Structures are given as C-alpha cells and as structure tokens.
C-alpha cells in the first residue's frame, strides 16, 4: 500500500509540474507579438537625380513597444537634397518625391498610424540613444494575473490602473513634442489585419484602399486634441514632397507613429503574430532646375 501511495504521489507531482510549465509558457506568450525593426538599425539610401542627390536616412529601432497591446512605436526618417557638385554647379534644383509605408500586420488588431513632418530632429526623438522613446512616452509594461493567465500590455507608467482591457500608452507626449517643434501631421490612417509587406502610397481619392483617412470622422477616438489636429488633414501628403538646394541643401524629418490598440479580446489570438513597419521613398524621385531661385 505504501508503495502504491508513493507511486500515486509521484504521478501527481509530475502532473502538477507539467501543468505549471505549460501554464507558465502560455502566460509568457499571451499578447506577445513578434516585431521587426527592434534592433538599432539605420538605413541610408541615396538617389542620384539630375544635378542633385536625394538621401533618405531611416531609423527604425524604436518599434519594440509594439510587442504588446497598448503600446506605441515610432519610425524616424530624414530626407535631404544636396547638389552633386557643390562649388562648381551654380544652379539650384528642386526635388520631388513620394513617401510610402511598407508594413506587415499579422495580428487580429488593426493598427493606427500618424505621419508627422518637421524641420529637424528633436531631443529624445532623435534615437541617439536607446531608451529615449520610452522616456518621452512615459510608457511601461504592465502585467496582471487573471484565471491562471498572465496578461501583458503597455500603459502610461504613472497610471496606477490595472485594466488590461482598455489601458494603453497615449501618444500625447509625442504630439506635444513634435507640434512644439513646429511639426505638422501630414497623413494618418490604419494598418489593417492579415497583411504581409503591404504598401500605403499616395492617393487623391477619399476613402481609398490604401487605408489613408482625411479629416477626423471617427467619434471613437476619444482624444479631443488629436481630433482637432486630424481635422486639418484634408489630403494625402505622402505624395509630392519637395526639397530645394537653394540654400545648399534642404532636409525634412518624418516621424511615423504607430499605435497597437489594446483590445483584450484579441490578446490571445495576437500572440506570436508579426508586426513590422517602415517608411521609405517611393521609386520615381526627380529634380528639375528651380526656376524660382
């Protein structure tokens, strides 16, 4: 009898251990996605145009906060035009180019994006050191145990709440920093679900299939400040960007801000799904003599 009890206890112990291991594994992966672009990476692309060079520098290392719902990611890029032969070519040139967003969203949650443009990089948004983005967003990873499952989500670090259903990071800190530096929201929209290497390009048709929105028509936003900013966006400004060599060189900085809305019902289904986002110059950039120079 004692031997049988010992065997029974051993079986129970093993079963308990297996349940604990499986439970911990499931908990770890709950709401965890796979995000591309989290390592410090900078890509520089130079397009040789007529009489000028257009250089586009992309920095996408700060998308790591899209690994869990409620988070924000930011992709920074700088477009610069300069004369090919400074000092020997006295002409001034104007370059025209289109921007495009390439993304993968394999989660069951539609992501939201905003594209801001300003004259130069600012403070903690210049990606000079890792951690700057977390500082300006004041976002932090939160956890909560419920019915044997651990939920992970991002929310404002100084918020004492524990509601994984609705809490999330607010892009207000980023918007204030960018708008305070003279930045402008030039386009915004959605990254729909179930997409791989999809592209958002220029379009002039309202409600087009490229997921660009105009003005602010959705009452669900809840952010009155953002609604007012979005009302000013009346056309897609991904296309027809211009720079001039009149002062030797000209640059514009772009910040692509991506939000992963916190929808508790999708957390388990989103686990392990890929998200990637990048901003680049579309093919077809050109430059002409700047007649206004």
Buried (B, 14 or more C-beta within 10 A) or exposed (E): EEEEEEEEEEEEEEEEEEEEEEEEEBBEBBBBBBBBBBEEEEEEEEBEBEBBBBBBBBBBBBBBBBBBBBBBBBBBBBBBBBBBEEEEEEEBBBBBBBBBBBBBBBBBBBBBBBBBBBEEBBEBBBBEEEEBBBEBBBBBBBBEEEEEBBBBBBBBBEBEEEBBEEBBBBBBBBBEBBBEBEBBBBBBBBBBBEBEEBEBBBBEEEEBEBBBBBEBEEEEEEBEEBBEBBEEBEBBBBBEBEBBBEEEBBBBBBBBBBBBBBBBEBBBEBBEBEBBBBBBBBEEBBBEEBEEE
